[in-house]
Amino acid sequence: MDLDEVSTITRRRTMKENHKMKNSWEAMSKARTAKYQAYKKTVMPIIKEIQASGVKSLQGIADALSDREIKTRYGKDIWHPSQVKNLLER
């Protein structure tokens, strides 16, 4: 086996591994998106309820969510206005 054959085999193996990695990244991305959408479905009605009660600022909504002990997407107890903004915009 000469050097060109070894190089070709190595290149093919690398391309195959890259393809597998790409597929796994795509699968993880889809799963993450689905999880986010499911979380958003549970939190948005609560945010709408808070807004209906007269609270309009992002800080006010964040404080209300924290007061109601609603966990953030990552399981934290404290909400920040940027988290509320991201939910409302996406």
Contacts in CASP RR format, 6 or more apart in sequence:
PFRMAT RR
TARGET T0000
AUTHOR 0000-0000-0000
METHOD contacts of the structure
MODEL  1
MDLDEVSTITRRRTMKENHKMKNSWEAMSKARTAKYQAYKKTVMPIIKEI
QASGVKSLQGIADALSDREIKTRYGKDIWHPSQVKNLLER
36 73 0 8 1.000
36 90 0 8 1.000
39 73 0 8 1.000
40 87 0 8 1.000
40 90 0 8 1.000
43 65 0 8 1.000
43 70 0 8 1.000
43 87 0 8 1.000
44 87 0 8 1.000
46 65 0 8 1.000
46 68 0 8 1.000
46 70 0 8 1.000
47 61 0 8 1.000
47 65 0 8 1.000
47 84 0 8 1.000
47 87 0 8 1.000
47 88 0 8 1.000
50 60 0 8 1.000
50 61 0 8 1.000
50 64 0 8 1.000
50 65 0 8 1.000
51 61 0 8 1.000
55 61 0 8 1.000
55 64 0 8 1.000
57 81 0 8 1.000
58 81 0 8 1.000
58 82 0 8 1.000
58 84 0 8 1.000
58 85 0 8 1.000
59 81 0 8 1.000
60 81 0 8 1.000
61 79 0 8 1.000
61 81 0 8 1.000
61 84 0 8 1.000
62 79 0 8 1.000
62 80 0 8 1.000
62 81 0 8 1.000
62 83 0 8 1.000
62 84 0 8 1.000
63 79 0 8 1.000
65 79 0 8 1.000
65 84 0 8 1.000
66 77 0 8 1.000
66 78 0 8 1.000
66 79 0 8 1.000
69 77 0 8 1.000
70 79 0 8 1.000
71 77 0 8 1.000
72 78 0 8 1.000
72 79 0 8 1.000
72 83 0 8 1.000
73 83 0 8 1.000
END
